[in-house]
Amino acid sequence: MREPSQSRLRYFEAVCRHGTIRGAADQLNTAPSVITRQIVLLEKELGLKLFERQARGMKLNDAAAHVLEYWRSCQAHRQQLTERLEAIDRLDEGYVRIVLSEGYVDHLIEHIVGPFCAQHPKLSIAIDPLPVLDIMNQVGEDAAHIGLAYNPQADPRIQFIASVPAPARLLVRVDHPLTRHRRPITVNQLAEFPFASMPRGYGVSQLIDALEYSEHVKLRPTFISSSVVALRRYVRATQGVAILGAGAAAAPEVARGEVVMLDIDHAICAKAKLRLITRRARPLSPAAAQLLSNMRNRLASFGIMQGK
């Protein structure tokens, strides 16, 4: 059996409702001959007669009853689809996943995602902190809609929507010997102290690799953690140092005067950036597009936050 024509089913339903060719023709503002021809063609498509022609009109047979049920089901599904698409367009339905560097989670939720969720409570928003390499892969493979990555490398799958400077700086205790230097700290100077680092695959660890290659030094970490909080607390408790993205001044340890941020005398650190990313040429849902726009508009505020 061929798939019945939706336009012919519309003529068929009108005949079922009115019981006559004339009544259907008047409703659809067309000639009775057009209705008759469409019913004949529909019967040929289905390979079955649908009506018993009577003097007073058209009587449905058993086959017609099934076809009418099919038409009504199609219309119900069409209406459901329309309602769901309209809900998505109104941001009343949908799912958006954001992957980002861990140090930006608090700021993202407080200033962007939290207000957005309050405004659109029927949406589902997922946020996952990941290493920068995983962020790029998740976005590049369409496993996430939006990424916020610290110092990512170029990737042909990815487009940089916007960037903000996020220079890497050195975190040390307030009474650390390096705080006595009035000039930016050199890589060789910081290499003299216990060093805390993110694991491989994170944006800061990639930056450190570039520093080592550029300066021909080896920064062997004595403490490794994927938690920015853990790195800050290690520095507070020891004579160790850690390289973090710009904005660690927003950290509570800095606010309490327990640790300080020092400039690093190197172009690699100065040029680090935080980038807002999506997959190249990926069409986004209305919800994802609105969240992306909100993040882009407020990206400059992330420049004062902590990166990794």
Secondary structure, DSSP 8 states (H G I E B T S, - for coil): -----HHHHHHHHHHHHHSSHHHHHHHHTS-HHHHHHHHHHHHHHHTS--EEEETTEEEE-HHHHHHHHHHHHHHHHHHHHHHHHHHHHTTSS-EEEEEE-GGGHHHHIIIIIHHHHHH-TTSEEEEEE--HHHHHHHHHTTS-SEEEEES----TTEEEEEEEE---EEEEETT-GGGG-SS-B-HHHHTTS-EEE--TTSHHHHHHHHHHHHHT----EEEE-S-HHHHHHHHHHSS-EEEE-TTGGGSHHHHTTSEEEE-BS-HHHHT-EEEEEEETT----HHHHHHHHHHHHTHHHHTTS---
